[in-house]
């Protein structure tokens, strides 16, 4: 994963672009992977760890309507998280993670279901990530790896 994160930072630095994040179930793991790399402060703006519904609504400003209609574990919530975070942190690339790491299903979403949204230079991409595991750590690692690969696909175009 460090190789993927390093490649993301290198490309963004070369293009003079900034990155930010809004993480829920990943608990800051994505941001941690970036900040473990020397020089990340030239590219990484910051992140929110919006683990609770209250934080999503009150700090990130995800609309109550979206949460009530679709739930916090939804593509719609991930998209609101990424759009609102980009607006607050003013980065060129913003990513959001929301999902169910278990141990039980929530909002009729199975354990191992996540939604990841990436906003890159005004282009929004959303992904459903699923991983059959009851190991929370493996699920988080899997989602973060998936995210770095998708970011690379976007920024290399």
Secondary structure as GFF3:
##gff-version 3
##sequence-region A 1 157
A	DSSP	alpha_helix	2	14	.	.	.	ID=ss1
A	DSSP	beta_strand	19	23	.	.	.	ID=ss2
A	DSSP	alpha_helix	29	35	.	.	.	ID=ss3
A	DSSP	three_ten_helix	40	42	.	.	.	ID=ss4
A	DSSP	beta_strand	44	49	.	.	.	ID=ss5
A	DSSP	alpha_helix	53	55	.	.	.	ID=ss6
A	DSSP	pi_helix	56	60	.	.	.	ID=ss7
A	DSSP	alpha_helix	64	70	.	.	.	ID=ss8
A	DSSP	alpha_helix	75	89	.	.	.	ID=ss9
A	DSSP	beta_strand	93	100	.	.	.	ID=ss10
A	DSSP	beta_strand	113	120	.	.	.	ID=ss11
A	DSSP	beta_strand	123	130	.	.	.	ID=ss12
A	DSSP	alpha_helix	136	155	.	.	.	ID=ss13
###
